[in-house]
């Protein structure tokens, strides 16, 4: 049997370095957006079983059915966590290229900043958040912030206008009053909110939108009373706020 013949294909790749980085960041953003929908679906599955989902069944599931649903949700979230690790490693690998492009020194041109994209990876630790209060954020390392300003407590300020992907997750303490509502704030106004009807669990949401220099980004408790956020197994594991600039002027 003869060997397979491979045509002499010589494609001309015209993508620039920055365009390739934008495409990779966009792929991460799209995957994170899909995972947030999966997490929200699993939360609604539990609410439906408990009869607390608005517009859902008014007949709660039996105890064996609840145990089975809980097991199914656990298995799904395990796969979500695995994917999150892959995306985190992908993002960490990309950080190497998020800097000024190096090469042969050319003629001096007009002044300008680095071509890297702005990003922030902030952690959330155990805390109690009053009604309409802001969630405190933690910067794990200086390398987790580039091209954005962080006030050291609860606010990120945009430096460069562009299309941004924002992903956030918080873990509620047990025995919370219900319902619970947290929201992302842009310039103090709700931009991406999510709620839950369980006494504990995870709230998560992702959004892509055009932001301008000077815009502020925060997470707020929009519930009517104080809510608690609890780290799962170590400090600064109660959630995260991830921000990345993926394009200029809303166009990749």
N, C-alpha and C positions, 0 to 999 in steps of 0.2 A: 504493500500500500504506500503510495507516495505521500510526501509531507504536504501539509496544507500550505497554500500560497497566500502570502499576505501582501496586498497591494502596496505600492510605494506611495504612501500617503504623507504629504508634507504640508500640514495646515499652517497657516500664518496666524499666529496668536497676536492679536493687537491690543489686548488688555494691558493697562498700565499697572504698576505695583499698587497704587492706591485703589484702583478699581477692583483688583483681586481681593484686597483686604476688605473692601466694602461688601463684596459678594459673600465672603466667608462670614462676616459679621451679620449680614442679612440672613444667611442660612441658620446661624445660631439663634437669631431673634425669632425666626419662623418656627423653629423647633420648640423654643421656650413657650411661644404663644400656644402651640398645640398641646404642650404638657399642662399648661394652666387650664385649658379647657377639659382635659382628662381629669385633673384634680377636682375641678368644679363639678363634673359629672358624677364622680364617685361620692362627693359630699351630698349631692342631691339624691343619689341612690339610697344613702342611709336615711336622709330626711323622709323620703317616700316610704321606706320600710317602717319608720317610726310614726308615720301619719302626720308629720309636722311640715311637709312640703306644701306651700300654698297651691291650691288647685289640684292636689294629689288625692290619693285614697284616704278616706276617713277611718278605715279599718286597719289598725296597726298589725304588723306581721307577728307571727307566733315566735316564741323564744328560739326554737331550733332554726327558723327561717332567718332571724336576726343574726344568729351565730354564723350561719352559712354566708350571709351577705357580708358580715364583718370579715370573714376569711377571704372572700373574693376581693374586697376592697384592699385588704392587706397585701394580697398577691399583686394587685395592679400597682399599688404605690411602691412596692419593691422594684418593679420594672421601671417606674418613673424615676426613682432614686438612681438606679443604674444609668439611665439615660442622662440624668443631671450630672453625674460624675464624668461621663464622656464629654458633655458640652463644656463642663468646667475645665477639663484637660485641654479641650480644643481652644478655649478662650485663653488659658494660661500659655499655651504654645504660641498663640497669636500675639501675645504681649511683646514678644521679642521683635516683632516687625512694626509695632506701633511706635515708631520713632522716626527721626529724620532719615531720609533715604541717603545712603552713603555711596560714593563712587568717585570717579575722576573729577577733580576740581575744575569747574568751568569758569567762564567770565562772570564778573560781579554783576548782579542784576539788582532789581528793586528790592527793598527790604520786605521780609515776610517771615512768618513763623514756621514751625515744623509742620509736616504734612500728616502727622499722625492724627487719629481720631480720639475724641474725648471719651473717657469712660470712668466709671466708679463702681466698686464692689464694696458695699457697706454691710456690716453685720448688725444684728439686733440682739440685745441681751434681755434677761428677765427684768420686768418693770411693771408698774401700775400706771395706766394712762387715764387721766380724768376725762370727763365728757368734753369733746371738742379740743382735747389736748393733743399734743404732737408726740410721736414716737421718737425716743432717743436713738440715735444711730452711733455705730462704732466703726472707726477706720482701722482694720486689722494691721495694715502695713502701708507705708508711703507709696509702694508700687501699686496699690489698689485704687489709686486716684490719679487721673491725668486730665488736664484741660478743663476741669470743673472746680469750683470753689466749694469747700465744706467748712461750715462755721464751727465745727467741733462738737455740736450737740444734735441738731435735728434738721438742718436745712442745707440743701445743695443748690448752688446758683450756677446757671448756665453762663459760660463765657463766650462760646461761639454758636451762632445760630445754625440750625440744621434739622434734619429728621432724626429723631431719637427713639430708641427702643428702651422701654422701662419695664422691669419685672420686679415684683415684690411679693414676699411671703411672710406671714407671721403665724406663730403657734400660740393658741389661746391656753391659758391656765384652765384647770378643771373646775367644774361647778360655777361656770359663768352664768349671769342672768341672760335670758334670751328675749328677743333676737340680739345679735351683735353685728355692728357695721363699722368697718374701717374703710378709709378712702385715701387714695393718692391725691395730693393737693398740688395744683399748679397756680402759682401766684395767690395762694390762699383759697382757691376755689376747687371744689371736688372735680376730679378729672377721671378717676378710675376707681370705683367703689365696689366692694363685695361684702356680702353679709352671710350670716349663718344662723341656723335655728337650733344648733346643738350646744350643749353646755361646755364643750371643749372641741378641739380639732384645729385644722389648718385653714387659714384664709389666704387666698392667692389671687393675683390678677396681673395681666400684662397688657401693655398698650404701646402703640407706635403713633407718634405725633410730631408735628413741627413745633419746635421751641425756638425762642429768640434770646439773644444775649440779655442777661439780667433777670430772666425768668427763674423763679424759685420752685424747688421740688421738695415736698414733705409728705409724711404719712400721718393721718389723723384718726383718732377715735371719734366716730360720728354717732356712737350710741348715746342713750340718754343718761347713762351712769358710768362710773369707772369700770374699766376692763383690765384684766391682767394678761401679760404675755410671759410665757414660761420657756426657758431654755430646755431642750430635750435631754441632753446628756453631758454637756460641757458648757462653759461660758461662751456667750456670743453665738449660740445655736438656736435662738428663739425665732430667727427669721433672717431675711436679707432684703436689701434694696440694691438692684443692679441697674446701671444706666450706661448706655453706649450710643454714641453718635454714629449713625450708619450712612448718612448721605448729606449732601448740600442741597439746600432749597427744596427739600421734599422729594428729590429725584435721585435714584441710584445711578 
